[in-house]
């Protein structure tokens, strides 16, 4: 199916929660009953939406789409909400949402309302990832800075505490991940995200002894012996390792491969 695929054509469906099936039509058929079911039913049950889809199915230029929009304004809204759900949310990968101009799925690192990401509603800042709505990554492009989930809670409006050069984060809230190198990230995280765990272990003789003991281990029996000999140190050590691999340097140090 294409963006102007007709709702009334048999076998032409759109999907939502079924992405990565490897086939756009398969994903769409699944999504009609899952993530995009509300939009699918709203359009299918609207005569205006069906009339709009019939009108738009033969369009090849903007003037034609504009004429259909003017003739069936309510139908146009329902139709494009449905199409957006399919291509930009439910079947982004299977149906080439990037090629359709979608902003892409909301990244896991996004901390603000997911409905604000790439929604053409203004540049949201301090949300862990640069919003596609932003003209660039500087604080000068910010429209919203202290919404729920933003690191900026100054209450001063923009730019507030937003980093001047990276509007995804706040001053003093820099992260170390995505440097491209695990050792570089670890060195940075020791003074930032994982500083508490790093210092707790570094200031504990038991933790240092455990680390020395475990450094030569190649099997669980060896680790168990070190755990038994330095139980407090083991706890501190693995809290530090967890912070590095599963939080501070998840991407640079392959946290997924480490089991995070």
C-alpha positions, 0 to 999 in steps of 0.5 A: 500500500501507498499513502493514498491507498484506499480504505475501501479497497480489499486487501489494503490495510494499515498496521501499528503494533506489528512492525518488523514483520518484513512486509508492509501489507502484513504489518498494516493488516495487523495494525488495523486490529492493534495500535491503529485500530482507533484511527482505522475504525474512525475513518472506516465508519466515517462517510466523509473519510471514505469519500476523502480517500476516494477523492485523494486516491487519484491525486498526483499533485498538491492542488488535487489534495487541497481540493479534496481537503476543502471538499471533505475537511473532516474526512481529511483529518481522520484519514491522515491521522490513520495514515500517520499512525500506520507509517509513522508509528505502527509500521515505521520500519515495514512501510518505510516511514522514513521515506514517507517523511515521518520523524521516526519512533520515539527514542528510549532516551526521550524523557518528555511526553512521547506525543511531543516528539517530532509532532510539528508542535514546536521545539521541546528541549531538555528531553534527553534527545534533540526534538526533530521539530528543532531547527538545530541542537542549540538552546536558541531554537527552543520553544518549550524548556520546562515541561514535565520530563525536561531536565530544566525545572528552573521555571524561568522559561527558555532557555532556562538551564538548557545547555547552549550547545545541546538542547537535549540536556541541561547545564551540569546534566551532560551525559557521556554515552555515544562518544563512540568508545567504551573507555572514553565513556567510562572515564567520563562516567566516573566523574558524572553519572556513575561518580557515586558508585565509582567513589563508593567502590574506590574508597572501599578496601573490600570493593578493591579486593573484590575487584582484584579477586574477580579480575582473574575469574573465568567461571561462576565458581570463582566469582562465588568464591570472591563473593563469599570472601568480600561480600560488601565489596561485591555489592559495591563493585556490581552496583558500579558495573551496573551503572556503567554498562546499563546506564551511563555507557549503555551504547558505548559499552554494549549494555545490551550485550552485557545483559542490561 
